[in-house]
Amino acid sequence: MAEKYYADLNHLTSDEVEAFYQRYLNEKTSDLVKSYNMKPSLANSIINLLPLDLCSAACAICGEAALLSKKRSKTESSSRRPAMRVAQCSGCGHKQYLSDDLIIIHAPVENCNCEHCKEEKASRKQQKIDAAEEERKETSKKIINAHTIERRYIPFSESDESYNLAPVAMLMAMIVELH
């Protein structure tokens, strides 16, 4: 008869889950899977089985105090770099960075797709488009003003301010021919 394996941690109490997590941080995952009688294939995805941490800080967008984040993995826990992870609000879906001690770090999370961040991204995009359009208009005005041609009038005779129709007609024909 085949041995029954657990596929998750639902059979453990919250204290047992915390003990499991502490062991996960310090032991080989294959040994941990064996001692808890879990499916051997779960050795590489144990971190995904653990319950989410609840942050005591409120969401910066909706004010709801239900920010959830994954527990730190074994490699993140052993890293010497400052600990930072992403928490997601259970109310509005907004994502925020948290320090290791679950304090909110006010920096934008680029892949947040909550409504507030979508609107903010759309607004920034529209501002860039508007700025580019304004710059294009200014550049066009500068080019037009730089290339404005002075109007040339048909010359009059300076002495009596009269003109002869033949030279004027010839001048007009030359202008038409050039264009």
WOUR-V768327 format. One record per residue. SS is DSSP state (@ for helix, = for strand, . for the rest). PHI is phi as a letter, one per 20 degrees, with the letter a starting at -180 (999 if undefined). OMEGA is omega in degrees with one decimal (* if undefined). Layout:
BEGIN
[[SS;PHI;OMEGA] [SS;PHI;OMEGA]]
END
This chain:
BEGIN
[[.;999;-177.3] [.;f;-179.6] [.;f;-179.8] [.;e;178.7] [.;d;174.2] [=;e;-179.8] [.;d;-179.0] [.;b;-178.5] [.;d;-175.9] [.;f;-178.5] [.;e;-178.5] [.;e;173.7] [.;f;-178.7] [@;f;177.1] [@;f;178.8] [@;f;177.2] [@;f;178.5] [@;f;176.4] [@;f;177.3] [@;g;-179.8] [@;f;179.1] [@;f;176.4] [@;f;178.5] [@;g;-179.0] [@;f;-172.2] [@;d;-175.6] [.;d;173.8] [.;f;-177.3] [@;f;-179.9] [@;f;176.9] [@;f;-180.0] [@;f;179.4] [@;f;179.2] [@;f;-175.8] [@;f;178.0] [.;d;176.8] [.;l;-179.6] [=;d;176.9] [.;g;179.6] [@;g;-179.2] [@;f;-178.9] [@;e;-176.0] [@;g;-177.5] [@;e;-177.0] [.;c;-178.6] [@;g;-177.0] [@;g;-179.8] [@;f;179.1] [@;e;-175.4] [.;f;178.1] [.;f;-179.3] [.;f;174.8] [=;e;176.6] [=;d;-180.0] [=;e;-179.2] [.;e;179.3] [.;f;180.0] [.;e;176.8] [.;f;-179.2] [.;f;-176.5] [.;e;-174.4] [.;d;178.4] [.;n;179.2] [.;f;-177.3] [.;e;179.7] [.;b;176.2] [=;e;-178.0] [=;d;176.5] [=;b;176.5] [.;f;173.7] [.;f;179.1] [.;f;178.5] [.;f;-178.4] [@;f;-179.4] [@;f;177.4] [@;f;-179.2] [@;f;-178.5] [@;e;-178.9] [.;f;179.1] [.;e;-179.9] [.;f;-179.7] [.;g;-177.6] [.;f;178.0] [=;b;177.2] [=;b;-176.7] [=;e;174.8] [=;d;-179.9] [=;c;179.3] [=;f;179.2] [.;f;179.8] [.;e;-174.1] [.;d;178.8] [.;n;-179.8] [.;f;178.7] [=;d;179.1] [=;c;174.9] [=;e;175.5] [=;c;172.2] [=;f;-178.0] [.;f;179.1] [.;e;173.8] [.;m;174.5] [.;d;-177.0] [=;f;174.0] [=;d;-175.2] [.;e;175.3] [.;b;-177.7] [.;f;174.3] [.;e;-172.4] [.;f;-176.0] [.;e;177.1] [.;f;-178.0] [.;d;176.4] [.;f;-177.3] [@;g;-179.2] [@;f;-178.6] [@;f;175.9] [@;f;179.4] [@;f;179.7] [@;f;177.6] [@;f;178.9] [@;f;178.8] [@;f;178.2] [@;f;179.0] [@;f;179.2] [@;f;177.3] [@;f;177.8] [@;f;179.4] [@;f;179.5] [@;f;178.9] [@;f;179.0] [@;f;178.5] [@;f;178.2] [@;f;178.8] [@;f;178.5] [@;f;178.5] [@;f;178.8] [@;f;179.3] [@;f;178.1] [@;f;178.6] [@;f;179.7] [@;f;-179.8] [@;f;-180.0] [@;f;179.9] [@;f;-179.8] [@;f;-176.0] [.;d;178.6] [.;f;-177.5] [.;e;176.4] [.;f;178.6] [.;f;178.8] [.;d;-179.8] [.;d;177.4] [.;f;-174.8] [.;f;172.6] [.;d;172.5] [.;f;-175.0] [.;f;-174.4] [.;f;-176.2] [.;c;-179.3] [.;l;174.9] [.;d;179.1] [.;c;-179.9] [.;d;-174.9] [@;f;-177.2] [@;f;178.6] [@;f;179.1] [@;f;179.2] [@;f;179.0] [@;f;178.4] [@;f;179.4] [@;f;179.4] [@;f;178.7] [@;f;179.7] [@;f;-180.0] [@;f;-179.0] [@;f;179.4] [@;f;-177.7] [.;e;*]]
END
